[in-house]
Amino acid sequence: MAFADPQTVASISSGPTSLPRVGSSANGGTFSSNDGTVKLSVSSAYSKRTRRTVRLEHAKVAADPLTSAQNLRYSGTAYLVTDFPVTGYTVAQQKEIVDALVAYLSASTGARITQLLGGEN
């Protein structure tokens, strides 16, 4: 079963971004904004373990800090990977673990994410 087309991500710099499907394969899908600055990828890899990845990429153009009259393209990526054995965990149990991590990171208005991005450990 595939993710719906289009996908929508919450505000990054402006309002929500609609991402129509631009690619599809047996184990993955790709969604991208019309201008290509926001891209969402969803994939699965199967072996002794099942690895699933959702990845959000963002690009922007900003001034070069060394040459202010020149602009450069910058990009950043955030992704979540799950990695479980083929047997031993139900989808519901996997979801509980992912939900726990997401709740931990987003608690206190995202304080843990801020600490992570600030380099704390």
Stockholm file with secondary structure:
# STOCKHOLM 1.0

chainA/1-121         MAFADPQTVASISSGPTSLPRVGSSANGGTFSSNDGTVKLSVSSAYSKRTRRTVRLEHAKVAADPLTSAQNLRYSGTAYLVTDFPVTGYTVAQQKEIVDALVAYLSASTGARITQLLGGEN
#=GR chainA/1-121 SS CCCCSSEEECCSSSSCEEECEEEEETTEEEEECTTSSEEEEEEEEESSEEEEEEEEEEEEEEECSSCTTSEEEEEEEEEEEEEEESSSCCHHHHHHHHHHHHHHHHHHHHHHHHHHHTTCC
#=GC SS_cons         CCCCSSEEECCSSSSCEEECEEEEETTEEEEECTTSSEEEEEEEEESSEEEEEEEEEEEEEEECSSCTTSEEEEEEEEEEEEEEESSSCCHHHHHHHHHHHHHHHHHHHHHHHHHHHTTCC
//
